[in-house]
Amino acid sequence: MNEPSSVHELADSLRRDLDRYSEGEKLPSSRALVERHQVSPVTVSRAIAVLVAEGLVVARPGAGVFRAPRAGGGARPGDLSWQEVALSAEVGPANPGVAGLLTTLTVPPPDVIDLNGGYPHSSLLPERTLAGALARAGRRPGAWGRPPVDGLTELRAWFARDIGGAGGSLSAAEVLVTAGGQSALTTALRSLVAPGAPVLVESPTYPGTLAVARAAGLRPVPVPVDADGVRTDLLAEAFEATRARAFVCQPLFQNPTGAVLSAPRRAEVLRIARAAGAFVIEDDFARRLVHADAAALPRPLAAEDPDGVVVHVRSLTKAASPSLRVAALSARGPALERLRAVQVVDSFFVPRPLQEATLELVGDPGWARHLRVLAAELRDRREAAVAALRRGLPGLLGTAVPAGGYHLWLRLPDGTDEAAAAAAALRAGVGVTPGRPYFAAEPPGPHLRLSYAAAESAAQVAEGVERLRRACAEDRA
């Protein structure tokens, strides 16, 4: 049994047993719990930590773990109704709408196959290489001191080469280190677009982009995507109609459609944005999620832009670990100063040990090996998902299957209630994501997003699709 499941099950068992103990009474020792439940000491420690966080027990070092006093104690419940008035009386940031984002971040119960997660399964992460990198980083001279505000020079230089290519025009001075891709997107939109202004987004698009824009008081304006990426004819019309000053896009294995921006449209996007006096915020999230059978990848838009039109976001989180919140935000000219100013206000800097660990990771031979393994595993999971869909749900899968990223975009029959379909799938034991949160405006039809990276194996992906098929069959019956 994997560790997270063991921790979850032990915590549930201890939670049920708490009624046997009076307030302040000592629970069995860790050794006794290890023997009784046949789990490791680490599992016991983590399960106890869960109960401590919930306020159910109190851990006293050297003494043991005790039943905490019951909450309440006759105290009058607070009256929170005043907040409804306070949050509505004045114009301010609206609720950004994070339901779609939370769906991909929520860990499902152990009996549910995760086909909606936004991060690869733990078996696909380089945990041993990461552990070694973190240990070495902690011993580096000055590792626990204050880093430069822009990020470590060596790490910025590595990102500059990674984005612009060897001998490219991008320099370390044009890169900021940020706390993950989501933080970079937030900084970019808050820096470049005034509150209340429109911002152009792909349609459909990553829900995190929509949440960031709305939280910043911006108005997302959708521009449709097809198999070749964003429709540049409609992009030009959208700039003309809105006078927007930024367009957010994912040119490589777009989330959720998987589209790759075609070569003619790449040049058009840059030309149209430059003519509009606008920025292109390029979210290059899938660069290291390419599959083993993919063709050569196009260069980032930023590598072909000498005029500072492109603001580039490059994160290591998806391929490395959800907890390695390290990314790069690159720009040229006065825009870079805006980005730097907003980032300093928001976070000061990214913790130095995390930056040092990132340098150790990308310099380790194990990192290149990990990327090769990840590419093969993502290909195998994609193939398992596609084969299962073609057997059981052939009408949902489009003709183009992306050779990168970690998801498939399924078109449901017109009239289908996608939220009800996702709920039925969950009852059948598989988690998938409804399509509605991926649209800034009314969607053209019902969709589901199926993510195959969060599953434990290719066989589990196939089983998840089979459960989805059964759920769809029962829904039609």
Phi, psi and omega in degrees: 000139181284159187300312180302320179294319179297317179298314181300314183291320179293319178300319178299317180296315180294324179297319179292328183279350187297333181295345178286344187249141175278165180301131179085354181284144183281136175277166177303154180292164178300321180297319179295322179291324176300313181291319184292318186258358178055051177233173181278159175301327179296318179298317179299313182300318182289323178294319177297320179299325177298315181291326176296316179298329179277355179078016182272331179225164177236126178262126178242107183308130180085345182248322180131196182243134187232150176295126182282156175300143180293141180291159177103274180062029177084001181292146180291129177295144181291153176259106185261005185296336180299333184294332179299321178287314185298324183277353183242347188288331182235156177290129180197188180300129177278167173300122186288347181073087186249015183302314180295325179290316182295328180302319182278348181260345184281132177278122182285165175300159185300333183273001180255129176282126186272102173245026175231357184295151181264003180228149177299152176302152183302331179291346179262003182260149183276062190297321180293317178296320178297317181298317178295320180297318181293321179295317179293322181298321181295341180262358179293141177302129179076010186299334184256012176272182181282129180274167172300148182301320182284345185117162178300136183302318181296321180288320177296321178295322178296315178297321180299317177292322182294322182275312186272347183088159179299129182075012180286174185276348182282134181245165178301328181293346181256019182234136171245138174272129183238167181274064178094166183294324180295319177297321179296317177299318179299313179299316183297313183290321179291334182278325193255346184233130181285145177308137181089348183276161176281152170224131182278137179225155174293156178225113003283171181210172178299124182301333178296327176295315179297320180295317178299313182298314182292322178296331178274004179078021180266168181244101180292130179244119186281143173234118188299150178246141171237197185297339180258015180098200185297141177287106186290333175296320179284332176297315179298318179296321181293320177297318182293321184284328188254340188059032179296155182246010177202147176228124180260128182215161174236088186293340186244115178053058187306142178261115020253355191283337185081004183294146173249127181298124183291160182302313179298323181287332177301311179295324181293319179302313180295318181295316182295316180296318180297320179294329180276356184065040187234162178263150169251117176266108186265109178268100186264053190291335190256011185303324181257018175246027177288146182270160186297337182258015183281152173286173179302139184277146172291153177291158174300152175302325181299331181285348182246018187233098178276352190261006177075021176287322187267130168252119192254137176244124179227117182244150175260356191297313185301317184276341186256296182188144175302335183268355175270079185277076181225129179212174177237143175236115184243143180200169178233150172079201182301334179301323180299321179295322176298314180300315181299316183297316181293319180296319180299316180298319186285319191219001185065290182193165174278134182310134184299318180303325179291321177292318178297320179295324178296317177300317178297320182296307186289343176269355182275135177303334179294337180294313179297320178297318179301316181297325177293317179295317180300317180299319180290319182293319178296321176300314183295319179292320177299313181298322178296318180295314182296315180298318180292322178293318180293331176286312191254332184222057188296336183283348185270337188265130177289176182283330182268123178248116185292140178263037178191172185079203185212023186213159174237143183254113186257131178263115178279158177300146177306140180091350179289138173275100187295326178295319178294323178296318178294322179294319178296321178297320180296320177296331178277356175098025176218136180261123173230167188250126174298153185276340188306317182296350181272000182245135178283336179229197182297129180287153179284350180177173181280142180220163166229144171255130180246118180255124184257001183278332185279349179286159185287330185200170176296323178297322179291325175300313180298319177295322178297318178295323177297320176295323177296319178300314180298320179297318180293323179294318180293326180293327180280337185291000000 
